[in-house]
Amino acid sequence: MTQPNVIIILTDDQGYGDVGCHGNPWLRTPHLDALQAESVRLTDFHVDPMCAPTRAGLMTGRYSARTGVWSTLTGRYIMSPDETTIGDVFRTSGYATGLFGKWHLGDSWPYRPHDRGFQETLSFGGGVVGEIPDYWDNDYFSATYLRNGVPERFDDRYCTDVWFDEAIAFIDRHRDGPFFCYIPTNAPHSPFNVYGSYSDPYVAMGVPEERARFYGMITCIDENIGRLRDHLSAAGLRDNTILVFMGDNGTACGCGLDRDGFVTNGYNAGLRGKKCWAFEGGHRNSCFIHWPAGDLTDGRDVDCLSAQIDLLPTLAELCGLRRPDVRLDGRSIATILRGERQDHEEERVLCVHNQQRDTPVKYKDFQVMTSDWRLAQTAQWGGKSRQLFDIRHDPGQARDLSAEHPETVERLMAEYEGWWASISERFGDISPIYIGGEQNPVKITCHAWHGKEGLYNQWHVRPGLVDNGYWPLEVVTADEYELRLSRWPEEADTPIRSAIPPRSGVPFVDDFVPGEALSIVEARISVGGTVQCCPVHETDAAVSFRVQLPVGRTRLETVFTDEEGVVRGAYYVYVSRIGS
């Protein structure tokens, strides 16, 4: 048998209960239900409680924090440049590799997907269409995406349809194989914008408006999965293609919770917690694996403890690829998938946590897992307590057994302490923004600020929220550099001090708030041991500084000061090497 093709579909914010075959009484997902019925299903499968960490673990087979990723903000979504990705593994083994959708592991060289093993890519900046690193005013229906880093316009095509269209075209180009196709959708992440034809049926059922739109986005994904599977069958590729479906964290909108994480409305498949939480609902997710030529089609449940970090070593074994020569935290479960054994040879312990900050904090929102036990510590969500659960008899995590089993608590806490000591070895490392290398100029945004909580999307830039931070830079080539500071991105073509009108009345798209005018009068930079200031004039779209920088690490800080003395950072900086 020739090497199998591989497709991984990763959805954004679709939890374990957000699929019809897991008992959701409202959601209609006939194509996912059919895939689930024909797949081997990992029923105790875990990811991280947030999206970028899950992606780092999937890409590397390593705990996400070990790769430098533990947040979606403050630059901590940028994966360390020395990591080997699953794209690298497949590419170096002769596979054509493509990514179509969300990346969220770095926006400039050498962090972009086409720098990290994916030969053909169509993606966007940041982690959400409309986030600060993304092209200005992108929405889910009309947007400028990046094809291998080059902007390309897509008008009147819904984002999910674009990703699957591009994936199918990639598959057709490489149908003689083998190929590895990664389809990480940005849906159903907010904003919950979708055609009414998808959401209206749920409104008619009495589902609240926002959740109806969330469900409508999942229905669109489901429809595209059916389209993809039909295409594979028509092209004669179905039998020897490994198709994996999974989500990236707990549900974002499928249910409401009380302060302790128990469901008050909606549906969560009996799980406690949702996205961001340490409880099961925050990180347990679907994983369906379908491969007819490999006899992975029998609708069989596999209940071994597993995680997204297992997929790289598992697929490497199934496809006969060489594993990367680094420490992997994931394990191959190929023999378990094939039914040659039922579980791991020895007890497995997995740990998961949610940090969402610049510097990780020990004991914040974690869970230690074995096949029988869950030790959950909540700090930000869920009552701020440490609880022990017998997960086999109490999957909803309703009864705390910590007082009855102190020895188990002690044992699992010892596992956590060892895990923390291991992953924290690189907490002091930081993934810098590289300048003077293969990309010129380099766009830097406030989304990657360190030292603050960080701004998130273009709705923060429009009203001119006050915040600041710094960027670590790695200068590749000693030379003269121009740094252009701006309030607005270049494509907005608007002076620093000027307002931008609101955007409203676009069908199915949430209104964009106005871009407020700011009376900025001075700009300042601090970089490479020098500080420079200059005035900001009424018509300036950017303020430029020139500085000579040596090779090595430095730190960039910017300040805009307005007439009232309020200071904020430059939301956008463009760095160009301009010397010889």
Order of alpha helices (4+ residues) and beta strands (2+ residues): beta-alpha-beta-beta-alpha-alpha-beta-beta-beta-beta-alpha-beta-alpha-alpha-beta-beta-beta-alpha-beta-beta-beta-alpha-alpha-beta-beta-beta-beta-alpha-beta-beta-alpha-beta-beta-beta-beta-beta-beta-beta-beta
